[in-house]
């Protein structure tokens, strides 16, 4: 796992590329690659590449940038290629000569044979930059699910790219403005989806995409891979259950290749417990597991994690997160580059730092909910689709009746029932958006100051979301699920884990996001994945021979954080200091009465607005940390 950066000139009149520029960019990525630095500048001055390495495979020989036999192809690469050994064998039979044992060198030779089509043959997580000196072109690519980040911008006649925006901001004179429309997107979703960036004139490469820079400039982004849409599985349920076990075992085994110590995150939920169980079954020893807990019982899963750790005889380690997490808020704002408001970044940050004290690679249970329909909202989508069959007036009456009930605290049954009913009158994409958004676009339209609202296309985030939803599966649960694959998974979940883990120089690997596992899961009927009583039916059925029965029967908790209570107690001063600051960004874009009401109702305990308030707090922390040059319309 590493950090990459680079510059390519778009015109002969652009400023020359200096090694000091590349070194400055790479130095901002030391946390991603603390072990080694590498630089390359094309002899003709057309392209420069910078690299910071976290040594995982071939620790002694895996220096980057790495080249093909004659040096005409140079690459920098962040990630892991799990099928690199198979690819290498094929390439060696074709006459390619290798100097290292790394997966990165495989990419250089694979590009020689297949050009841009090489990305389709890679199974793994990656962000790649390939400089083809003979053709005078640069290729940038990102893995199909979006595990590894890559951002770029055109500055002074040059294209500049990096794993993280902060590396581009290290260049002299670079201080971009906030993109107003992307700020609006952030407030709706708690993240800025690719290809957009919070910074005006910057872009993020979407998952499964590549882009070329050649003599004619920056070419349109091309998607080389999308979600698999396989034919329906032809065997029986028992056949599928057995096949799932084979695929999961192979996925975990592929992710055990490392020349450094590895372990696993363990929450005590089904997904991470399966990963740990398979690691034990595959003979990992010592098997180190790491958990994070809270003092509030509703959010704490450490007892479950201990049960799994004892079952598999792991070397278990756990840490409790307290409201003293305020000490890391500024560090989160620095590392995430853009405003990012998933509060579970806090425990992810802590568990990554805790694990890094003993291991360099950690396997996780991420993506089990997406692959096997584990979120409660998929059940809600199926139930709401049945309500759609009722006459409109009856549906409206039921929704209004339920909305009169107490809203309750986050995670409570009454709160979930309220959120379900509040969107019942809508249908399809708009309903699902209401369940996953932070601020509904309609609320923001009323909340914004008129001068800020006038810069925006207020409905654009909802239209983008609807495009994802409407081109997805057949049933409501499938459409919700596939929408998450194209939005929440890459732009929230995977971003959260990548940045939090790489901040500590820790590589995280996700067996449940293996392309073969996901393709297989999507080939199954919804009823096999979700069942009638909730998600992960076939996953849990297979795991009965692996996990303790109480782990399979326990209710789902999610990776939540008690920020609602923290805001009323230990973090109250931090929250009010930032959101009541008359010079703050919130004061510039929101109506004062709306902002005061949002704060006061939560602090007084009359409503739970923890997630919206966290979204605004992280925005203010980000602005203070990075000092962008104002706000510009898109």
N, C-alpha and C positions, 0 to 999 in steps of 0.2 A: 504494500500500500504506500502511496507516495503523493507528492504534489508536483504538478507540471505547469509550465508557463512558456510563453513564447511570443515572438513578434515576427511578422512578415510584412515586407514593403509592398504596397499596392501600386505605387508608381515610382519611376526612377528618381523623381524629385523629392520623395519622402526622406525624412532625416535618416541617416545611416543607423544601423543597429550596433549598439555598444555592449560589450560584455558586462560592463558595470550595470547597465539597465537590467539585463537578465539576472545578474546576481542580486540586485535589489528586489526583484520580483520573487526570486526563489527564497530569499531570506524571510519573506512574509509567510512562507509555507513550511518553515522548519518543523512546526508541530506535526505536520503530515509526514515528514520525512526527516527524522533527527539523525539518521546514520550516515548520510553521504550527500554530496552535492555534485552535479554535473552540468556543464555548459557546452553549447555548440553554436558556432557562428559560421554560416555558409561562406566559403572563400570569396564569393562574389558579393557578399553583403546582402543577400536577398532575404534570408531567414535566420532567426536565432532561437534556440531552444534552451530552456532552463529546467532543472530537475532537482527535487529533494527526495531522498530514498528512505523508506522504512524497509529494512532488509528482512525478507521472509524466506525466499527460496534462493539457493546459491548465494549465500551471504557474501562470500569472498569474490565471486565473479560477476555479480549482477549489476554492474555499474551502468548508468544511463547518462546521456543518450546512447543508444545502441544502434549499430548499423548492419547492413547486409555485407556480403563479401567484399565488394569494391567501394563501399562507403557512399554510394549514390542514394541510398535510402537511410534516413536517420529517423529514429522514433523516440518519443518519450511517452510513458504509459503509466497510468495509475489504475491499479486493480489486480485481479487475479483471473487467469484463464484456466479453467478446470479441465479442459480437454487438450491441453498443450502437448502432453506426451504423445497422444494419438496423432495429432497434427505434425509433430516433429518427425515421427517415424515415416509418415508419408512424404514429407519434404526431404528427408535424408535419402529416401529411395529415388527421389527425383534429382538428386545430385547436389543439394544444398549442403554447405559446410557450416557447422556450428562451432562457436568458440566458448559458449557457456552452457549451463544447464537451466537457464531461465525461460520463463514463458514469454518475456518481452522479446527475446531474439526470434522466437517463433513468428511473432507478428510481422517483423521485418521481412522475413523470407516468404511468409504467406502473402504479403502484399505484392512481392515481386511476381508471384504466379497468378494472382487473382485480382489485383487492383482493388477497387472499392468493394468488390464482392467478397473480400476477405472478412469483412466484419460479420457477414451472415454466418460464417463458419466458426465463429468464436463463441464458446459457451462459458460465460463468466460475468464478471462485473468489471467495467472499464470506462475510462476516458483516455482517448488516444490522440496523439498528434503525430502525423507522418509527413516528413519533408522529403519530397521526391526531387532531388537536385537535377536529374536529367530532364525532367519535364517542367521544372520550375514551378511546382505546385505544392501546396500544403493541404492535407486532409485532416479534419477533426471529426471524431466519432465518439458516440456514447452508447453504453450497453442498452439492451432492449427494454429493461424495466426501469432504468434510471437510477441505479445504485450509486454511480460515481458522477460527481458534478463537473460541469464545464461551462464557463462563461466567456464572453468575448465582446469587444467593442472596436469600432473604427476611430482612430485618433491620429490626426496629423498625417493622413495618407498612409497609415499603417494599420493592419489588423493586429490587435493585441488579445491574447487569450490566457486563461489560467484556470486552475482547479477552483480557486476562490477569488472573489472580486477584490479582496484586500491586496492581492498581488498586483493587480492592475493599478489600484490606487497608490501603490508604492512609487509609481513613475512620477517624475517631477511635473508639477503643474496640473495634475489630474484631480479635479474636484467637481464631479458631475452634480447636476440637480436631480431632485426627486421627480420621477415621472408621475404626474397627478393621477392618471388612469390606473397605473399599477398600485398606487397608494389605495385607491378605491377597491381594487381587486383584493389587496391584502386585508382590508377591513371586512370584506365579505367572507373570505376563506381562511384567514390567519396565515396565509402564505401567498407568494406571488408565483403563479404558474408560468412555466416555460411556454413560449419562447421569451416571455416578458421578463423584465428586470425592474427593480425599484428605481434604478438609475436611468435617467433619460439618455438614450443612445446606446445603452448596453443591451445584451441579449443573453439568454441561456439556451444552450443546445437541448432540444427535447430528447426524451428517451428514444432509443431505437433509430436515431437519426445521424446523418453525417453531412458535412458541408465542405466545399472545396474553395480554396483561394488560388487563382492562377493568373496568367497574364492579362486576363479580362476582368479581374477583380473578384469580389466575393460573389459566389454563385448561390442560387437558391438552395435552401436546406432540403435535403432528400431523406425521406424515411426509408430505411432499408429493412426494418422489422417492426411488426405490430404484434398485438396479442394474438396468440395462436387461436384459430377457430377450427379445431379438429373435428373429424366425423365422430358421431356418437359411439361410445364404447359398445362393442358387439357382444360381449360375454355377459355372464350372470353377475349378480351382486357379489357373490362369493369370489368369483374370478377377479372382479375389480378390487375387492379388499386385499386379496393376495398380491395382486400386481402393485397395488399402492405400497405395500410393505417392501417389495423389491426396489421400487423407485426411491422411496425414502431412505432406505439403507444405502443405496448407491450414492444418493445426493450427499448424505453425511460423510460417507467414505471419501468422496472427491474433495471434500473441504477439510480433510485432515492432513493434506500434504503441506508440510512446513518444516523448515529447519530451525524453528524457534519454538518455545513453549506455547501451548494453546490450552484454552479452557472454554467455559460456556457461561452465558447469562442464564440464570434460573429464577423464574418468577413463581414457580409452583403451579402455573397454568398448564393446560394440555400441550401446547405447542413446544414451549421450551423444555418441558419434561420429556417429550418424545425425543427431542434432539439429544438431551443428556443420556437418556436410556440407550439410544443407538450408539452413542459414543462409547458407553460402557460395553455394549454388546460387541463392538468392533475392537475392543481391547485397548482403548486409550488409558494410559496409566503414566503418571498420576492424573486423575480426572478432577480438575479444579473447577468449582462452580461459585458464582458470585450473585448476590441478591441485595436489593435495596428495600428498606421498609420505612414506615411512618409510625408515629405515635398514635395516630387516629386509626382505630380498628377498621373503619369502613374502607380505608385505603391500603391497609397493611396486609401483605401476602407472605410474610416471612415464615409463618408457621407451616404453610403449605410447601414452601420451598425446602424447609428443613425436612419435611416428611419425604420428599422426593430424594433429597441428598442422602438421607439415611438409607432409603431403599436401594440406591445404587452405590452406596459406600464412596461418596465423593469427598474430596477435601473442600469442605464448604466454608464460605466466607460471606458475612453479611454486614451491612452498615445501615444505620438509621438516619434519614434525612429530616432535619428540623427546620423551622423558619429562619435559622441562621443562613439558609440558602441565599438570603439577600446579599451575602458576601460575593456570590458568583454572578449576580445579575449583570453587572457591567462586563464581565468576561464572556457571558453568553451573547451579549449584544455585539461584542467584538468578533467573536468566532463565527456567528451566523451571518455576518455581512449585511444581509437584508433583514428587515424586521420579520421575526418568526415567532408565532404565538402559541405553539403547542407546549403547554406547561409541563408535559412529561419529558421535555428536554432536560429538566432539572434532575430527576432520578437517573435518566440515561447518562447525563454528564457524570454524576457521582459513581454509578456502577462501572462506567468505562475507566474513570481514573483509578478506582479501587482495583479493578481487574488488572490494569496495566502495571501495577506494582509487582505482579507475579507472572503475567503472560503477555505475549505480543499479539496473539490471535484469539478471538473469542467467537464461538458459534452462538447464534441467537435463534429464537423461535419466530422471528418476524415473518409476516405474510401468510401465516396459517389461517387467519381470519378471512383474508381475501381469497385464498385458494379454496377454502372449504366452508365459505359462507358462515363465518363465526359471529359476525356482529349482530346485535339485537335488531338493528335497523333493517336488516334483510327480512327478518320475521315481520317487522312492522310494515315493510313494503308489500309483502304478500297479504297481510291482513287488510291494509288500506285498499288494495286492489279489489277486495271483496266488498268493502264499503261502497266502492264506485258503482256497484250494481243497484244500490238503493236509490230511490227517487231523490232528486236534488234537495227539495225542502226538508226531507227526513234527515239526510246527511248533514245539512246545515244545522238543524235543530240539535242533533246529537253532539256536533262539534261545539256548539255554544253552551250546551249543558255541561260538558266535561271541562270547558275552559273556566267555568265558575268555581271549580274545585281549587283548593290551595295548591299553589305552584310547587312549593317544597324546595328543599336544597338539592343541589346537583347530586346525581346518583340515586336519589330517592325514587320510589315508585310513582309518587304523585307528580314529580317533576317530569319523568319520562312520559306519563300519561298526558300531561299538559302539552308537551312538545308534539306528541302524536296527534292530539286533537286539534292543536292550533293550525296544523297544515291539512286537516282532513278535507276541507272544502276545496283545496287545490287538487291538482292531479298530476301524475307523471313527474316530469323533471322538476317542476316548481315545488311540488310537495317534498321531493327528496332533498332539494336544495335547502328547504326550510329546516330540515332535520340536521343538516351538516354545516350550515353557515354559522358564522359568529354574529354578524349583524345582517339582518335581512336588507336587501337593497332598498326596499320601501322605507324602512326605518332610517337608513342613512340619508335618503332623499329629504326627509324631514329634519334630520339632525344637522346637516351641513349648513354652513354659512352660504348665503346665495352666491357670493362671488366665487367660492370654491366649487359649488355644485355646477355653476355655469361652464366650467372647464371640462365636465365629465360627460361620458355616455353612461348614465346611471344604470341602464339595464344590460350593459355589455357582459358583465360577469354571469348573469343569469342566462343570457343567450348562449354563451360559450358552454356553460354547464349543460344546457338543454341539448346542444349539438352532440355532446358526449353521450348523454342519456338516450337520446332518440336513435342513435346508430348502434345501440348495444343489443342485448339478447331479447328473447321472446317474452319471458315472464317479468313481472315487476322486480322480483328478487334478482334475476339475472341482470336486468338493466342497471339496477343499483350497484351490483357487484362489479360489473365491467366499467361503470363510471368511476368507481373507486380505483380500479386498476390504472385508469388514465388520469387521475387527479390526486386523490388523497394519498395513495401509495407512493408515487414518485416525489410529489412536491411537499408532502408533510412527513410521513413515516420514514421513508428512506433518507430524506434530507436530515431529519432529526438525528438519526443514528449515525450517518456518515460524519456530520460535523461534530457531534458530541464525542464520538469515539476517536476521530482523527485529531481532535484537539489534544488528546493524550498520547498520540502515536500508537493507537490500538486499531488493529484490523478486525472488522466484524464481517462474518460470513453467514449467509442465510440459506440453509439447506431447503427450507420450504418454498423458497423462491427459485429453486432450480427449474430451468425451462422445461425439462421433461416432466417434472412433478406438476407444474402449472398446466402444461398442455394436457396431461392426463386428467387433472381435476376438471378442466373445462370440457372434457369429452363426456363427463358423467351427467346423468339426469340431475336436475336440481334436487329432486327428492332424495337421491343418494347422498348428495353433499350436505343438505340441510335437514332433511327429515321433517316430521310433523311437529316436533316439540322444540326445535332449535337447531343451531348450526353444528357442523363438524360430525355429522352422523357416521359417515364411513371412516373418517379419521379416528374417531373414538372407538368404533367397533374393532378396527385393526389393533388399536393400542391396548385392548383388554388383555392381551398376552404380554404386555410390556410394563404397564403402569399400575400402581396401587389403585384399587377400585374407587377409593374416596376422591382421588384426583380427577377421575373421569366424571364423578357425580357432582363435584363442587360447582357452585354458581360462578358465572363469569364475572370478573371484577374490572378488567381493563387496567391500564397503567396510569391511573389518575393521580392527581396531586391536590391536597386540601387547600388550595389557594383562597377559596371563599372564606374560610375561617381565618387564614393568615391575614387577609386584607382587613378583617375586623379587629385583629389583635396585633401581632408582631410586625406585620408589614403595612400597617395602617399609615404610618408616617411617610414611608417611602411612596406609597400610592398617592396620597394627597399632595405631597410635595411636588410630584411630577405632573399630575393631572390638573392641579389648580395653579400651575405656573403660568402667569399671564404672557410670558415670552415663549411658552412651549408651543409645539406644533399643534396639539389638540386645541389650544385656545385660538389658533389661527384658522382652523378648518371647521370647528363645530360651534353651534350656537351655545352661548354660556348657560342658558336655562336648561337645555337638554343635557349638557355635560354635568351640571350640578345635580340634576334629578337622577342621573345614572349613578353617580357616586353616593348620593344621600340615601337612596332607597336600599342600596346594598349595605352600606355601613350601619344603617339603622336596623337591618335584619328584616326589612319589609319585602325583599326580593333577593334572589340569588343571581347576581350579574357577574359572577366570578370570571367567566371566560371572556366576555366583552371587556371587562376592566383589565384583565391580564393582556389582552390584545393591545389596548391603548398604552399600558405601562411599557410593554416591550417596544412599542413604536417610539415612545419618548426616550427610552434608554438608548435605542439605536441612533436617534437623531443627535443626542448629546455626545455619543461616542464618535460618530463619523462626520458630523457637521457638514451635511450636504449643502450644495449651493442653491438653496431655495427650492421652489416647486415650479415645474414647467409643464405645460399641457402636452399631451402626447402628439 
